[in-house]
Amino acid sequence: MRAFFVLLGLMAGSAWAQEPSPPESHSSKREIGLQVGHALNYDGAEDFGIGGMGARVQWFERVGKYMALGLETALYKDTGSTFSITLPGHHLNIAHKPLFQLGGVWRVEVTQSLVRPAFLLGMAWHKGNYSRFALSMGAEVAVRAGKRVLLVADGRIHVDVRKYAEFEDHYRTFGLGLRLVL
């Protein structure tokens, strides 16, 4: 009987001495997203924006539990357009052009629960009527829709690097889509 208690004590001691299993984490560090959205172009001269519908494709690589770095590209109809009025001849000029974006994004999530709010920071090259580099900041909310599927909504402001202090020339983008954890 004494040997039984010694054996039980050794087994319990070795079980306590084992390393705890790591918490459940993502099996993959890669995510791909597809969003539809709307973008508005504010050029500072007018109180209204010229905008259009579009799509965005994202590729994220997780660098920690709460952070991810990614690349994205987007195309929005008519958002790269310009609108100008010249006086006294009342000349109206609207140049309809799409807005193309190509850049990088840094995402910082607040929590890893069912609803995941996050902050977004980025830099991108924008090509519309003009070619420019822009800084972006915004927020997103991702809701787990399945084991490897997230429903994502985001909003951002993209400001021209050269006119950052003036906040004169900027884009606003809003998106809704899915992100797959690969």
ABEGO torsion letter per residue (X at the ends): XAAAAAAAAAAAAAAAABBBBBBBBBABABBBBBBBBBBBBBAGABABBBBBBBBBBBBBBBAEAABBBBBBBBBBBGAABBBBBBOAAGBBBBBBBBBBBBBBBBBBBABABABBBBBBBBBBBBBBABBBBBBBBEBBBBBBABAABBBBBBBBBBBBAAAAAAGABBBBBBBBBBBBBX
